[in-house]
Amino acid sequence: MTGIASAHYSFRGAFDPHRAASDRRSGRARANRRNYIQRASEFFDKQGFFEREASRQVERFGNIAHIFSTYESRHAKDDPKPFQRGINSIQLMYDGKRWWW
């Protein structure tokens, strides 16, 4: 498995299967991983999307971890300049066996 399909397989397995992303203001569920993959696949397949982590900072307290991950996005793996840079704020929970997003 390579490219977008491989990334989606990894993305799918990272999340607690019972969890959905929620809107911070209303608290309502807005997307689950299946919906996100369906919506994003078409765009990624047409535009190309490669993301590289530039740096990472991890803070852990017990079974909770918070990660700041800065990234660079490119349309092609060998593009000399990223079209976007940003930071992901990720919270993980350890259930005694593995970390869940």
C-alpha positions in Angstrom: 0.0 0.0 0.0 1.5 3.4 -1.0 0.6 7.1 -1.1 -2.9 8.3 -0.1 -4.3 4.8 0.5 -1.5 4.0 2.9 -1.9 7.3 4.7 -5.7 6.7 5.1 -5.1 3.2 6.4 -2.7 4.6 9.1 -5.1 7.5 9.8 -8.0 5.2 10.2 -6.2 3.1 12.8 -5.1 6.0 15.0 -8.5 7.0 16.3 -10.7 5.5 18.9 -13.4 4.0 16.7 -16.1 5.4 18.9 -14.9 9.0 18.7 -15.9 11.8 16.3 -14.3 15.2 15.9 -16.5 17.9 17.5 -17.0 21.6 17.0 -15.3 23.4 19.9 -18.0 26.0 20.2 -21.1 23.9 20.1 -19.7 20.5 21.2 -21.7 18.8 18.4 -20.1 16.0 16.4 -19.1 17.3 12.9 -17.1 14.5 11.4 -15.9 11.0 11.9 -12.8 9.5 10.2 -14.8 7.7 7.5 -16.5 11.0 6.4 -13.2 12.8 6.5 -11.4 10.2 4.4 -14.2 10.3 1.8 -14.2 14.1 1.6 -10.4 14.5 1.6 -9.6 11.6 -0.9 -10.9 13.4 -3.9 -9.0 16.6 -3.2 -5.8 14.8 -2.3 -6.0 12.5 -5.4 -6.4 15.6 -7.7 -4.0 18.1 -6.0 -1.4 15.8 -4.5 -0.6 16.1 -0.8 2.6 15.3 1.1 3.1 16.4 4.6 6.4 16.3 6.5 6.8 16.9 10.2 9.3 19.7 10.8 9.4 19.5 14.6 7.6 18.0 17.6 7.1 18.9 21.3 5.5 16.3 23.6 4.1 16.9 27.1 2.9 13.9 29.1 0.9 13.6 32.3 0.0 10.0 33.2 -2.1 8.5 30.5 -2.6 11.8 28.6 -0.1 13.3 26.2 -0.3 16.6 24.3 1.8 17.0 21.1 2.6 20.1 19.1 3.7 18.9 15.7 4.8 21.6 13.1 4.5 20.5 9.5 5.2 21.5 5.9 2.7 20.6 3.1 3.6 20.1 -0.6 1.6 19.0 -3.6 4.5 16.8 -4.8 7.1 15.0 -2.6 10.0 16.8 -4.3 8.5 20.3 -4.5 11.3 22.7 -3.4 9.0 25.0 -1.4 5.9 24.0 0.8 2.6 25.7 -0.1 1.6 25.6 3.6 3.2 25.4 7.0 1.3 25.0 10.3 1.0 23.3 13.6 -1.1 20.4 14.7 -2.2 20.2 18.4 -2.8 16.6 19.2 -4.1 15.0 22.4 -3.6 11.3 23.0 -5.0 8.9 25.6 -3.2 5.7 26.7 -5.6 2.8 27.5 -2.9 0.5 28.9 -2.3 -1.1 25.6 -1.9 1.7 23.0 -2.2 5.4 22.4 -5.5 6.7 20.9 -6.1 9.9 19.1 
